[in-house]
Amino acid sequence: MKAIQTYLAGAESYKVAAERLGIKHCTQLKVWVRKYRNGEPLDTRKGSSSPMKDVPPVRRLPVSKKNGIT
């Protein structure tokens, strides 16, 4: 929240605020600011370890060297 407040105060750019506060990429700060302005929750991952957790793994099919089809 401090990063968002720092940026919104207008004293620093996304990049400068992110570097000063130890945020790896300023893009993350941009996302937080956008969500804050839109009234969205900042962390939408709560309760879910992965959005793909219920998707079955892909089965790889064999490929023929001659024409690419078996």
C-alpha positions as CSV (number, residue, x, y, z in Angstrom):
1,M,0.0,0.0,0.0
2,K,2.9,2.3,0.7
3,A,4.1,1.9,-2.9
4,I,0.7,2.9,-4.2
5,Q,0.5,5.9,-1.9
6,T,4.0,7.0,-2.9
7,Y,3.1,6.9,-6.6
8,L,-0.3,8.6,-6.2
9,A,1.3,11.4,-4.2
10,G,2.9,12.4,-7.5
11,A,6.5,12.8,-6.2
12,E,7.9,9.8,-8.0
13,S,7.5,7.8,-11.2
14,Y,6.5,4.1,-11.2
15,K,10.1,3.2,-11.8
16,V,11.7,5.3,-9.1
17,A,9.0,4.4,-6.5
18,A,9.4,0.6,-7.3
19,E,13.2,0.8,-7.1
20,R,13.2,2.7,-3.8
21,L,10.7,0.3,-2.2
22,G,12.5,-2.8,-3.5
23,I,9.8,-3.9,-6.0
24,K,11.5,-6.0,-8.6
25,H,9.5,-4.7,-11.7
26,C,7.7,-1.3,-11.9
27,T,5.0,-3.1,-13.9
28,Q,3.9,-4.8,-10.7
29,L,3.4,-1.3,-9.2
30,K,1.4,-0.2,-12.3
31,V,-0.9,-3.2,-11.8
32,W,-1.5,-2.4,-8.1
33,V,-2.2,1.2,-8.9
34,R,-4.7,0.3,-11.6
35,K,-6.5,-2.2,-9.3
36,Y,-6.5,0.3,-6.5
37,R,-8.1,3.0,-8.7
38,N,-10.7,0.6,-10.0
39,G,-11.5,-0.6,-6.4
40,E,-10.4,-4.2,-7.2
41,P,-8.7,-6.4,-4.7
42,L,-4.9,-6.3,-5.0
43,D,-4.4,-10.1,-4.5
44,T,-6.8,-12.3,-6.4
45,R,-4.9,-15.5,-5.7
46,K,-6.2,-16.1,-2.2
47,G,-7.4,-19.7,-1.7
48,S,-6.0,-21.0,-5.0
49,S,-2.5,-22.2,-5.6
50,S,-2.8,-22.2,-9.4
51,P,-5.5,-21.2,-11.9
52,M,-4.6,-24.4,-13.8
53,K,-4.9,-26.8,-10.8
54,D,-8.1,-28.6,-12.2
55,V,-6.9,-28.8,-15.8
56,P,-5.6,-32.3,-16.8
57,P,-2.1,-32.5,-18.1
58,V,-1.6,-32.6,-21.9
59,R,-0.9,-36.0,-23.4
60,R,1.9,-35.9,-26.0
61,L,1.3,-37.9,-29.1
62,P,4.2,-39.7,-30.9
63,V,5.3,-38.0,-34.2
64,S,6.7,-39.9,-37.2
65,K,10.0,-38.6,-38.5
66,K,9.0,-39.2,-42.1
67,N,5.9,-37.0,-42.4
68,G,5.2,-35.7,-38.9
69,I,2.1,-38.0,-38.5
70,T,2.0,-41.5,-37.1
